[in-house]
Amino acid sequence: MSEAAHDLGSRRMSQRSGMGLVSSEECDFVSGKFACDLREITRE
């Protein structure tokens, strides 16, 4: 799952549900280029 790094609510929800950070990179969004985080589900 990829999400905007500046979206704190989404980041907190991902962390609470057990998702781990895989990488960070710059992605294209409708409003421009922003840092984004690629996450994977790590909780069983």
N, C-alpha and C positions, 0 to 999 in steps of 0.2 A: 504494500500500500504506500502510495506517495502522498505527502501532504505538505502544505506550505509551512516552513519553519517558524514563521511569525504568528501562526495560528495557535495561541497558547491553549485554548480550550480543547482543540483537537489533539494537541500533544499530550495534555493531561489524561484525556480519555484513552488514548493509545497506551500510555504507560500503565494506567490502572487495569487495562484489559490484558496486560502481559506481552505487549508488542516490544520487540527490541530494535534499536536503531542499527541499520545495516550500513547506510552511507548518507552523506549530505552532498548535494550538488545544486547547480542553478537550473531552474526549469522555467519554461514559458507558461504564463498564466494569461487570462484575458486582460488583466490590468497591467501586464508587463512581466519582466524577468525578476524572479525572487528565488531565494534559497529554499530548497525543499528537502525533506527528509524521506528516505526510503526505509520502511519498517517491515518487519516480519513478525508473525505470531510465534511467540516462544513458549507460551503457557500451554500445558497439556490438559 
